[in-house]
Amino acid sequence: MDDRYGPARRAPGHPGLTALVVLLALALIGFLLARSTVFVLRSVQVEGDVTRYTPQQIADIAGVDMYQSIFSINEEQLRQAVESNRYLRFEGMQIIYPDGLILRVSERQPSATVTYLGVMFVLDDEGRVLDQYGAQSETLDVPVVTGLKIKRLAIGEELQTEMQWQTQAVQKVLAVLARSELTGRAVELNVEDSDNLYLMTTDGLKIELGDVENMETKISIAQEVLRQIESPAFLAEVEQRELQAQEEAAQQRARAVANGTMTQEEADEDERLSGQTQRLNFDLLGAKLDVSSARVADFVPSQ
């Protein structure tokens, strides 16, 4: 019989390839089992200075489900969920393998108020409306924003103005103020004129800021100037100058009495009135501090 018509021969097998396929299949099964039993969320930690809510409440607000796969956790979804609460700011997250999650959250704080149609609205340092109160409500220890042309104010939303630059100016100044020593000292922020923004302080000082550019530098200069004029060294220097002025005034009165242009009684009365003048009273009411140039050299005495 011709071999050409015999039964077909089976190709030789590849036991190594077969074993590899089996191992890959087992590995895939093992991974899927581990994914569903090992890499599942079992602990959530909340980091951040938040007093309004408990860690469990924050996890609930974030929509975190225990025993969900950690591979299904989406940072952007967490951000949106956390910040749907007007008092919370999402700062980030970290997955701790194999089964942990850290949420970093901060609490939005009142940074300013705006009075509109008889209602006081509370803003955070990003210009977001946190709350509203009646006109007779107790005032907060934050500056009032004036000069605004308001378009819309709604709880949970950012302040909207007819001129977008006003919203941006409020956000910029409040953000810088929140990190400065002027927090609690500023009582008014006026943004009526884009080139002439200014702050009023609790002691009546007007701090002229100019436009919104270089705001960090301007606020830094302002707080340094205020720090200097309230320092013991500065007060001592002023006291010395006042004593010198008192001595010169006494000498002038003595000369006036000597040359007959003032009687001794008049001199004594002038001295008594001068003594009643309050010394070292740094009442800044009506004073101005112009930092609009943002140049430190403008405030450094010439040598």
C-alpha positions, 0 to 999 in steps of 0.5 A: 500500500502506498504510504501517501494514502495512509492515516494522517500523522498527529503533530507533536504536542507542546507540553510547555505551552499548555502548562503556561496557558494553565498557569495564566488561567490560574493566575487570572482566577487568583487575581479575580478572587483577590480583587473581590476578597482582598482589595476591598475597602475595609478602613477609611481615615479622614485627615484635616481640621474639620469640626462640623462633621465626624469622620463617619459623616464625611465618609458618608458625604463622600459616598464611600462604600465599605467593601467596595473594590478599591480599584473602583474608587475615583478621585474626581467623584470623591471631590465632587461628592465632598464639595457638594457640601458647601462647608467642605473642601476636598484636599486629596486622597490616598489609597493604602493597599490592600484595603485602606483609604485616606480622605484629606478634607478641610472645612471652609471658614467664614472670611467675609460678609456681603449685605444684599437686599437686607440679608447678610451673606457669609462668604469663604475665602473663595467667594463661596456663599456658606450661609445667610442671615437676617439683617439683625443677626449678630455680626461676624469678625470678618470684613464686609465687602462693599462696592459690589454690583451683585448679579446672584447670591445663592447658598453653596454657590460662588458669588456672581457679580455683574463685572467678573473682575469684582468676583476675582478681586474678592477671591484674591484678596480674601485668599491672601487675607486668610493667610496673613496677620491682618485676619481679624483686623480688616473690617471692610474690603471695598472693590468698587474701583478695580484700580483702587481696592482698599481695606479698612482696619478695626482702628480706622486705617485705610490700606490702599491696595490699588489693583489686584496684581501682586496682592501677596506682596502688598498685604505683606508690606502692610502687615510689616508696616503695622508691625513696625509702628506697634513695636516697642522700639518704635514707641520708644523712639516716638516717646523720646521725640515727644519728650523733646517736643515738650522741652522745646515747647517749655523753652518757647513759653519761657522766651515768650514770658521773658519778652512779654508776648505771653503772661506767666498765667497764659504760659501755665494754662498752655502747659496745663492744656498740653499736659492733657493731650493724650500721648502715644495714642496711635489712633489711626482713624483717617490715616492712609497706608498706600501699598499699591506700588507693591515696592518694599523700597517705598517703605524703607527710610533713606540712609 
